[in-house]
């Protein structure tokens, strides 16, 4: 069974700007028993030729990998076989384990993968990942690699690759890869796998450019995949219920069962100018002995007292003097790699003077004295100490170099609890532990309380939590206090660096057979929307209000595609229909309308930079800005304005596309930058439910443009003879030169002197389509053979089945576009 409906027999990859959503080529050998919720129905893929091209991304000027074709799943055993040759800068292929989450391949890191960002190569590692080949060619010359001994292949030479994955015994598998050319074995390897490693093994082809303006070209011939297909589920909907998770937050206070606080003397000294005597007596635990100096200036020389890294927030000094002309003392501490001024003035002589500072890692203090106009010696330091402190509040200071510890190294049932300030719904807690296992507990409890008196266990951790952050997630609890209690210490005690909590919760429901209808749509100038109807007999879905819905559909030869994720706007339960209806009119963009920009001013800044600043200020770690282009400079002031409205205004002013995709990424860029050559062709030989081809008369063939004291005009006589005179006047006060006005008029006439076409196609399956995809449409029955731009699409599942409706236009803009441009000028926004 070939992918005839999805891909051309001889198809090219991306040429130009890369796709804003990846077109992956992944083939997965699925291990029996894997808990997977999306499956496919392909038993063989046979493609005559594939040509994969990659180049600089026009959107963000970075190099990206290009992976084409689609995703297919097979039971083990299965076989991949193909010829390949590289004609330009480089490529690699991989077989590796792949984590699956919510029906999507979640990439982490790969050994030998070529990550291209700004031209730099990054080499990453991951456990249980096996890179079976790598080729790096730059400027036509093979380059040495210092991280892989997997072989280098000759540019332009055709190689044959065969990969077989078989089951050796229950739970054990083997991958055998063999590469040859002209009957010569270039490379051969066999690897065994354990079922415990992963649910699946993934094979993919990758092609990435290295140098601008070079392309990366990979030609793959006679590509075949054989294997028994997995049973397909054609629809999955995920519903999330609950307020959603917040970012991790710091508590307001912390209390420990005991806290280690003690004065610790220096362990060494430094006297760079040899002005001090008996230096060690400044830290001999005796206030009657002292170090003293010989003055040679008004401010005497520093005495430096040193210690190994110490967590401290206070020092103390016992000064005395042999001459009353010595009137002042200066004390500094070296903390976290920098000197901090603590005190300069008249001290209390013959007593301890304590000086506090923000806690940190301390390695030195320095002390000097002042004797005014008369240079006299006799300044004395009888004693100086650092206060070593490991208090409970250190666990909430956002500093992973400070920590709490009890007084006794192995204090029985030592505990430290945090106070969140008020009752909260908590579903996550994380702790930062020491790099050394000797200071990590091997058994501890987490408990919660509303009054810090009566405690209920949340969980028990009965093994080493590991170094760094250990995150615990659990069923929601309502609490004000969370307690960490040690049951078994590490070999030399416990060090607890940070504790943070996470509010919120989400309960996830997945539905397949209960789906009655759903729809996903997106149109140029609008937001991604989705709707869903589920059977709800006996109140099966008992939640009150869902926060998010996710829709994935697929049928027959089509894959199961992620079509929508977004927040819910409307939620209805109906009886006697026993149904649930959910609508999301704005997708993830809804959240933008519930944060207001406060006192934000931008002077002559790029509009793209303004977008990034707003997202960083109000939606950090929530939305990303991977597809935000720079735009042009302008000045704005926003106060009490919804961020979503601001982004829409900025896009309108710039003439950009703006929307939020299903991965919470902001798209703020020009329409041409969003355009991607689709791998889909539509022609009359395919099964098409309906194709409608309309010719739209929005002709203008004489344009006047009036600027500020200047004007210009343009016309097309041939269009006037065919369609009669069509004239329109536009006013744009920003134009101050007649030549500019004439050029604007000429551009408008060239765009709108002819009839525009509009095409609507209904297809009987789910097709991976995005806004601004370029699709070749062929239908001799209506006289069509042209490349069109997707201006709207809609995926539908209802009683009539699954289908995709695509609205297309010829590449030129419509009258609505030109009027929008004109209105933008009238409003003085450019």
N, C-alpha and C positions, 0 to 999 in steps of 0.2 A: 504494500500500500504506500504510494508516494504522496508527498505533500503538494499535490498539484494545485490545490486551491490557495495555498498559503504562499508558495514561492515559485518563481520562474525556474525552469530547468537550467538556464544559464543566467544566474543573477549576480549582480554586482553588489558589493557592500557599499558603505557610505563614502561618498566623494564630496568633500567640502565640510561644512559644519557637522559635527557629530550629532547623533540622535539625543534628544533630551531625555529619553528613557532607553535603556540599553536593550538591544536586540541580541539576546544571548544564544549561544549554541551550546547546549548542555545535554549530554547523554548520560543517563543515570542507570547504573546497575543496582537494583534494589535488593537489599538483604531481606530474606524472609523474616517476618515478625516485626518489621519496623512500623512504628506508629505514625502513619502518614495519612493526610486527608485530601490529597489531590493525586489523581491517577490519570493515565492516558491510555489510548486505545490504538497505538501504532505498533505494528509488528515488523515493519521494514521501512527504512528510509533509503531512497536511491536517488541521488542527485547527480546529473551528468557533470556539472562543473560549478564551482563556487569561486568567486573572486572577492577577496576581502581586502578593502583598502581603508587606511586610516591616515588622518592628517591633523593639523592644528585645529583645535576647536575655536570657531569664530566667536563663540559666546564669551568664553573666559580666558582665551589665549593660552590654554593648557593643552598638553598632549594627552590624549586618552586612548585606552585600548578599545578596539572594536571587536565585538563578538557577534556573529550573525547566525541566522537560522532560528531554531527554537529549542524547546525543551521536550525531551521524550524519555519515557521510562520503560525499562525491560526487566524481566526477571533474570537472575543469573541461571544458566550461562548466557552470555551474549558476546557478539563480535563486532568490531569496527574495523573497516578496511578502506584505504584510499591511497591515492597518489598525491604528492604535493611538491610544489616548488616555490621558492621565494625569489622575487624579481627586484626587490628593493631593500629597505632598511632593516627589517628584522621581525622575528616572530618567536613564539614558543608554544609548546603544548603541555598539558598536564593531566595526570590522573590523580585525583585526591579524594579524601573523604569530605563530605559536604554536610554541614548542619542544616536542617530544614526547620523553619519556624513559620507558622501561619501560612503554609503553602508556598513560601518563597524561599529561594536559596539565599541564605544569609552569609555573605562572604566575610571572612575574617582576615587571615593572611596566608600567603602561600610561599613555599620555598621555591625560588627560581622564577617567580612571577616578575614581569617587567612592569613596574608602576611608573608611569610617565607623568610628571607634574612639573611644568615649567622647564622641561628638558632634562630634569635630574632623574637618575635611576635609583630606585630604592630596592634593597634586597631584604626580604622579610622571611621569618621562619614560623612554622607551625607544626605541631606534633602530628604524626600520622599522615603526613602529606608527602607525595612522591612525585617529583618532577621527572618526566621521562625524556625530556629533550630541550635543548636550548640553542638558539642561533642568534648571534649578535653581529650585525654587519653595519658598518658606518662608512659612508663615502665609498661604498663598493669594496671595502676591505674588511676581512674577518677580524674581529676584535677578541682579545683574550678575556676570559672570565676567571675571576679568582674565587668564585663561590660555587662552581659546579663543574664536575668532571664528566658531564653527560654527553660531550661531543659537540663539534661544530660542523655545520653542513655547508656545502659549497653553493654559492649564489648561482641560481639559474638551473641547477641540476635537479632532475626529477627523481624523487625517492618514493618507495612504496612502503606504507605502514600497515601493520596488522596487529590489532590488540584483541586478545581473548581473555575473558574473565570466566573462571570456572569454579565450581564448588568442590573442594577436596574432600571434605567431610562435614558433618553438621556443625555449622558455626565457623568453618574455616574455608577460606577462599584463596584463589591464586590469580594473579594478573601476569600475562606473558606478552611482552611487546617485542616486535621484530621489525627492523628497518633495513631495507636493502635498496641497491641501485645496480642495474646491469648484472644481476645475479650475485652481487657481492654483499655480504652481510656487513652493514655499517655499524649496527648497534643492536644488541639483544640483551634483554634483562627479564628476570622473573622475580616477582615479589609475592609473598604470602601475607594474607590479612586475617585478622581475628574479628569475629562478629562484634566483639565488644567495642571495636574502634568507632563504628559509625553505622548509620542506617543504609548508606549508599556509597558508591564510588562514582565520581564524576569525571568525565572526559570532556575537554573543551579545546577548541582552537582559539588562538589569540593572535592579534596582529596589532602592533603599535609603532607609531612613528617616533623618530629620534631627533632629527634636525629639521628646522624650518628652512626651506619649504618642502623638504623631502616627504614622500609618501612611504607608507609601508604596504607592500603588495604581497599577498599570499594567494597562490592559485591552488585549488584543491580539485582533483579530477576523480571521477568514478567513486564518489563517496557512497558507502553502503554501511548500514547498521542492521544487524540481524539479531533476533531474539524473540522470546515469547513475551507478548505485551502484558502489562498489568491491567487489571480490571479498572475501568474508568468511572469516576464519579463526576457528573457533569455540572454540579452546582454546589457551592458552599457559601453560606453567609455567616459571618461572625458578628455577634452583638455584644458590646461591652456595656455593663451596667455598673453604676456607681459614680462618684464624683470625679474619678480619675486620680492618678497619682500626681502629687506635687514633687518639686525638687527636694532633695534632702536639706534639712535645716538644722541649725545649731540650737541646743537647749538654752534656756535662760540662766540655769544654775546647775551646779553639780555638787554632790556631797559624797565623801568617802568614809569607809568604816574607820580608817585612821589615815593620817597623812605624814609622810616623811619630811621633817623640817629640821635641819641642824646647821650649826656654824662649822665651816670647814676652813682650815688655814691654807695659805698658799703652799706650794711644794717647791718653788724656786724663785729666783729673782733675776733682774737684768739691771745693770748700772752702766749705761753706755759711756758716760763721761767720767767714771770713777770718782764721783763726788760724794759717795755714801760710804759709811763704815759700818761694820757689824750687821750687814744686811739681813742675815738669817734670824737675828733677834727680833725682827719685825713680825715673825710668825712662829715664835717658840712657846706659845701658850703661857707667856709670863709678862704681865703688864708692868713689871718693875725693870725689866731689861729693855733695851731699845736699839734701833738703828739710828744713826745721826748723820747729818750732812755737813759739808764745807761749802759755804756760800761763795759764789763768784759773780752774782748778779742780783738784781732786785727779786726776780722770780728765780728761785733755786732750781736745780736740775731735778727731773723726775726720778723717782724710784719705782721700778716696774716689778710687780709681784705676780707670779705666774702660777697656773694650775692647769691640769688636764681638763678637757671639755666637761663643763659642769652646768647643770640646769639651775639657774639662780635668778632671783629678782631683788636681791638686796646685798649690800656690803656694809662693813663697819670698820671704823678706824679709831684707835686710841692715840691721840697726839699729845705730846708735851713739848716744852721749849726751854732752852737754857738762857734765852734773852727775850725780854718783852718787846724788843723791836720787831720780832717775828709776829706778825699780826693776822695773817690769812693762810688758808689751806685750800688747795685745789685737788679734787678727786674725780677721776674718770674711770670708766670700765669698758673693756673691749668685749662687745656682745654681738653675736651673730655676724662676725666679720667686720665690725666697724667700731670706732671709739664713740662712746656716749658720755657727754658731760653730765656729772651728777651734782657737783657742789663746788662753789668758789666763794669764799668769804671767811668770816671769823668763826672758828669752830669752838666747841666747848673743850677746854684744855683739861687733860687729866681724867677723861671719861670717854666711853664709847660714843661715837657719832655714827648713826645709822642712816644709810641713803638707799632709798627704794628706786626701782626702775621697772620698766616693762620686762616681764620674764623672757629669758632666752638662754642661749648657750654662751657661757662666759669662759674666757681663757686667761684674762689679765685684768689687773687694776693698776693704776699709776697715781702717785701722790707727790705733790711738791708744795713748797711754802714760799711766802712773800715776806721780805724784811724791809720794805720801803727804801728810802734813800741811802740808808746805812747798810752796807753789805756785811751781815754777820751770820756766822754759822750757828749750829746748835739746835736746828729743827730736829725733832725726834718722832719716830713712829714706834710706839711701844708694842702695838699689836694691830694686826689687820686680818679680817676674815671675810670669806664669802658665805652667804647663806644658801645652802643647798636645799632646794624645795621641790617636792613632787606632790603638789596639791591637786585635789579633785577638779578644781576649775580649769586646770590645764587641758582637760579632755574636751573643752568647748572653745578653745582659743584659735582654731583653724591653723594650728602649727604642729606639724608632724615631727618636730624635733623636741617638743616638751611632752612630759607624760606624768601620770599619777602612779604612785606605788604606795603600798601600806608601809607602816613603820617597820614591822617585822617582815623579813624577806618572804617567809612562807606562812604568813598569818592565816590561821584557819578560817575558812568561809569569808575571806575578805571580800568586800563589796564596794561598789561605787554606783550611785544612781544619779540620773539626770532629771531635772525639773523642766517641763515644757511650758510652764506658766499658766496653763489652763487645761481643761479636759480636751482631748483631741482624738480623732479616729486615726489610729496608727496601723500600718500594714508593712512597715519596713524599718530595719534598724541596721546600722553598720558601725563597725569598730575597726580602728587602725591599730595593728599589732606590730611588735618589734621585729626587726630583720633576723634576729637570733632566736632560734627555737628555745634557748635556755630561759628566755624571758616571756615565753608564750604559754598560756594555760593549756592543758590537755583535756580539761573537762570544766565546763562552766554552764550556768543557767542564765537565761533572760527572764525576768519577771516584770509584771506591771501592777500598778496600783493607782488609786484615785486620791489616797490620803498619805502615802509614804509610811503607812503603819501595817496595813493588811496587804499581803502580796500574793499574786497568782502567777504560776509559771506559764510562760509563753512557749519556751522550748529549752531543750538541753543539747549542748554541743559536746560530744564525747570524743573528739579527736582534735589534733592540732589544727587550728584555724588557718595556719599559714601566715606568711609575712604580708604586711600592708593591709589593705581594706578587706574585711570579711563582711559580706552583706548577708543579712538574714531577712527573708520575706515570710510572712505568715498571715493567717486569717485575721481580719481586722479585729482590733481591740480598742476599747474606749478607755483612755488612761491619761493621767497627768505625769506620772513618774514611770520611768523604765530603769530597772536595776540589773546591773551586771554583777554576778556573784561567782567567785572562784571556788570550784570544788577540788581541783588538783592543779597546783602550780607547775610552772616550768622548773627546770633543774635549778635555777638561781632566782626564782621568784616570778613576779609579774610586772610588766610595764604596759600601761594603757595610755595610748597617745591621744586618740580622738574618739568621740561617740556622736553620732548624728541620727536623727529620726526622719521618717518619711510619712507624711499624712496621705490620706486618701486610700481608695481601694477600687478594684475593678473585678467584677465577676464576669467570666467570659462564657457565652453560650454559642454553640455552633449548630447550625440548622442545614439540612439538605432536603429531606423528604417533605418538610413542612413549608417549603417555599411555594407560594401560589403565584406570585408575580414580583418582578423587580425591573427597574429601569435605571440606566445611567446615561447622562447626557452632558455634553460640553459644547459650547458654541463660541465663536469668535466674539470677544468683548464681554463674555459672561463667565460665570464661575462653574466649577465642576459640581454637578448635582446628582443625587441618587434617591430612589424611593424603593420601598420594600413592603410586601404583604405576606404574612405568615399565617398558617393554620395555628390556632391556639386553643384547641379543645381541652376542656378541664383546666384552663388557665396554666397550660404547660410552661409558658414563659411568665413566671410570676413576678418579675421585677416591675417596679413602678415606672421608672423612666430610664431608658438606655442613654448612654453618653455618646457612643460611637457605633457605626455600622460599617462593615466591610463586605464587599460583594465580589465573588469570583465565579465566573461561568465558563463553560466550554462544552462543545458537542462534536461528535464524530471525529473528523480529522483535526479539528481545532484543539488547541491546548486549553487548559484551565487557566485563564488569564485573570490577574488582579485588575479589576475594573474601577473599583471605588473604595475609598476610605474617607470618612468624614464625620463631623458632629451631627447629632440629630436635632432638628428644629421642631418637628411635630410628631406626636406619638398618640395613637388611638387604639383602644381595644373595643371590639364590637361584638354584640350579641343580638340575635341568635346566629349571626354568621360565624361566631367564634374565630375571629381573625384579629391580627395586630397589623396596624399600618404605621410605617415610619417614613418620614420624609427628611431629606437633608438638602435644603435649597442653596446652601453656600459651601458645603464641604468643610474642610478645615479652615477656610477663610473666615468662617463665622467668628472665631476667637478674636480676630483682628478688630472686630467692632466693639469689643468690651474692655479695651484698654485705651486710655486717652493720653495723648502726648501733652505734657505739661511744660510750658515755658521753653519750647524748643526753637532756637533760632539758628539759621544757616545762612552764611554770607558767601555768595559766589562759590558754592559747592556743587559737585557733580550730583545729578539727581540719583544716580545709582548709589553713591556714597551716602546720601541722605537715607535711602531705603535701608541700607545695611546698618546705619547707626540706629534707626528706629527699631529694627529687629533686635539688635544687640541690647538696646536699652530696655525694651519691654517684653521681649520673647526669647531671651537667651536660652539655649538648650531646648527650645521648643520648635522653632522654625529654622530652616537653613536658607542660605542665599547663594547656592551654587549657580543659579541661572539669572543673576542680577548683573546687567551690563552697566557701564559707567554713565552713558548718556551725556548730556551737556550740562554746563554750569548754570545755576540760577540761585536766587535768594528767597528764603521763606521764613516765616515765623508762625509757629503753631502753638496754640494754647487751648486746652480742653477740647481737642479734636480727636475723634476716633482714629486709631492708626490705620484701619482698613480704608476709611474715607480719604486719608492722606495719601496712601499708596495709589488709590484709584486716581486721585487728582494728579499726582506726579506722573503716572503713566499717560494720562490724557494730555498733560502738558508736553510730555516728551514725544508723544505719538507712539508709545510702546504698548506691547501686550502685557497684561498683568493678570495673573491668577495664582492660586496655590494648588499644587498637585497632590496626589494621594499619598505622597511620602513627606508631606509638610515642607516642601521646598518651594521657595518664592520664585516665580518667573516674572521678570521685569526686564524685557528686552524687545528688540525690534522683531516684527513678524518674519522677515527673511531669516533672521538668526534661529528662529524656531523651526524653519522648514527642514524637513528630512525626507530623503528619497525612500519611499515605502518599498518593502519587498512584495507588496501585493499588486497584482494587475487585475483589472476588472475587464472582462470581455464577454461577448455574447456566447462563447462556448462554455462558460461557467454557468452554474445554476444561479440565476438572478431572479429574485421575486419580482422586482419591478425596477425599471430604469426610466427616469423622466429627464428629458433634455429640453430646457427652455431657453429661448432667446429673449433677452431683456433690453428694452429700449430706454436707456438712460443716457442718450447721446447729447453731447455738447460739442459744437464745432466752431463757436466763436466765443472767446473769453476776454473780458475786460478785468484788469486788476488795478485798483486805485490805492495808492500808498499815501504817504504824508507829503502832499504837494507834488507828487509824481504819479504817472500812470503808464500802463503798457497794455498791449492787446495782441492776440494771435487768433488765426482762423485757419480752417481747412476747406478749400473750395470743393474738393472731390466729395467730402462728406456732406457738404451743403447741397450739392447737386443730387445726391442719392436720398438724403433724409430731410431736406429743407433746412433753412437756417435755424439753428438752436443757439441762442446766446444767453450769457449770464454774466453779471458783474459781481466781483468779490472785492471787499474793502479790507485792507490790512495796513493799519497805521504804522506798523514796524518797518515797512519798506520805505526807504528814503532815496533809492536810486532808480531811475527809469529803466535801466538795463535789467535790474533785478525783477521789476514788475513785469517786463516783457518775457523774461525767462520763465517766471512762474506761470504766466498765461500760456506760453508755448507748451510747457510740461503738462498742464491740465488738458489742453486740446489733444495732444498726442495720446493721452490716456483714454479720452472719452469721445473720440471722433467716430468710433465704430460700435456696433451692437455687441453687448456683453452676453456671455452664456452662463447658464446656471444648471447644475446637474444634481439630481437626487437619485440615489441607488439604495435599494433594499436588498440585503443579502441574507441567506437563510442560516447563517451561523454567527458565532462570535469571532470577529476578526481583530487582531491587535492593531488598532488605529489610534492616532493621536491628532490633535489639532495641527494644522499646517503641514501635515504629511503631503508629499507630492505623489499622486497616483496616476498611472497611465490608464485611461479609459478607452476601450475599443468596442464599438458596436456599429457594424455597418448598417444595421436595420434603421438606425436613426442618424447615420452619417457622422459618427464620432470616432476619432482617433487622436486624442490629445492628452497632454499632461495637465492635471487639475490639482488645485489646492483644497485640502479638507478645511471647510469653514465651520462644520458642525457634524457631530456624530451622536448616535444614540444606540445603546445596547438594550435589548428588551427581552424579557422572559415573561410569558403569560400563557393563557390556555391555547394560544395559536402556535406556541413553540418559542424557540430562540431565534433571534434575528438581529442584524445590525443595519441601521439606517444611516447613510452618509450623505451629507450635504456638501457639494463641491462647487467651486467657481473656477473660471479660467484665471490664469495667474494675475491678470490685471485686477486692480481694485474696483469696487462698485461705487455707485453714486453716493451711497451711505458713507463710504470711506472718505470720499473727497469733501462731502459736506461736514464730516467730523473734523477734517483737517482745517476747513474754512472756519468753522466755529471756534476752533482752537485759536486761530489768528485773531478773530473778532474779539475774543475775550482777553486778548493781550497777554496770553500765557507763554508766548515764546518771544 
